[in-house]
Amino acid sequence: MSLVTPMAKAQNSEIPAEIMTAFDDGNVSQLTKYLNSNVELVIETKNDVFSKQQASSIIADFFRKNKVLNFQLLHKGNKDAASFAIGVLKTTTGNFRVYVLTRKNEIQQLRIEPSND
């Protein structure tokens, strides 16, 4: 038994910086690379589990309607093999609260909801 394993797992469970950059750039193809084969998605009126292809299409549609100005990371953390990030996505149509949950560097859940700020 090694004491290094839990530490290595914790380091590996951090959300990849490329995901945060993809939000900052409104880059759907970059985000799609990190989507799990099935993703729980909450965007506008969509609230369900979607295939990677469906989720990518919904995210692309969102970015088309809401041109991204920037993304500000507010908080991130991890527990066991899961990581999460919370941030504010500033767009030409308003601000949105973003919640991303990843497991093994794949997005399992993505929520983009209107911000109260």
N, C-alpha and C positions, 0 to 999 in steps of 0.2 A: 504494500500500500504506500502510495506516495502523497506527501503533503502538497506537492506542486499542482496536482490535478485541479482542485477547486479554484486555485488562483488562476490557472490557465483558462478554465471555463469562464470565470468572471471577466477576464480580459477579452475573450472571444465573443462575449455576449453583448458587447457595446454596439449600438446602432452605427452602421457604416456612415462615414462622413459624406459619401456620395449621395446618400438618400437626402440628407439635409441640403446639399448643393442642388440636387434636382428640384427641390421645392423652391429654393431661392431663384432658380432659373426658369421654373415652370416647365421643366424638361420631362415629358411623359415617357419617352423611350428609356431614359436613365432610371426612372422609377420602376418601369415595367420589368427591368432586369432583376429587381429585388422582390417582385410580387411572388407570393406562394402560389401553388396551382389553384388553390381556392382562398379567397380573401373576403373577410367580413368588411363590408364597405358601408359607410354612412356619409353620403354626399347629397345635399339638396333633398329631393324626395326619394332618393334611393337608399334603402336600408335593408340589406340582405347579404347572403354569402354568394359571391360571384366567382366565376372562373377567371383565371388570369387574363384571358383575352377580353372578357366582358368588363372586368375592372379597369383594364387599360383604356378601353373605349370610353367609359364613364369619366375617368380622370381626365382624358384628353378633352372631352366635351366641357368639363368644368373649367379647364385652363383656357379653352377657346372663349368662353363666356366671361371669364374673370382673369384679365391679363395681370400677371404677377409683377408687383413692384419689388417686393423683397420678402424674405422669411427670417423671422427672429426666433431663435431657440430660447425657450424660457426655462425648461427643466428636462433633465433626462436621468434615467436610472436603470438598474437591472436587478433581477432576482432570478436565481437559478439559471436556466438557459434562455430566459426571456428578457428583452430590453424594451424600454419605451422612451418616447420623446414627446414633449408638448411644446408647441410654439404658436406664433401668430403669423399668418400668411396675409400680407398686405397686398391688395389687388386694386385695380381701377374701379371696382364696384363696391369695395368695402373690405373690412378685415374679417378673417376667418380663424377660428381656433383649430389647430391641427393636432391630432393625437395619432401616433404611430406605435404599433406594437410589433416587435419582430421576435422571431425565434430562429436560431441558426442563420442569421443574416437574411431571413426572408420575411417580408411584410405579411403578417397574419391578419392584422386589423388596421384599418385606416378610417379616421373620422375627420371630415372637414366641415365644420359647422360655423354658422355666423357668430362672430364674436360680440360680446356685450360691451366691449370697450369703445 
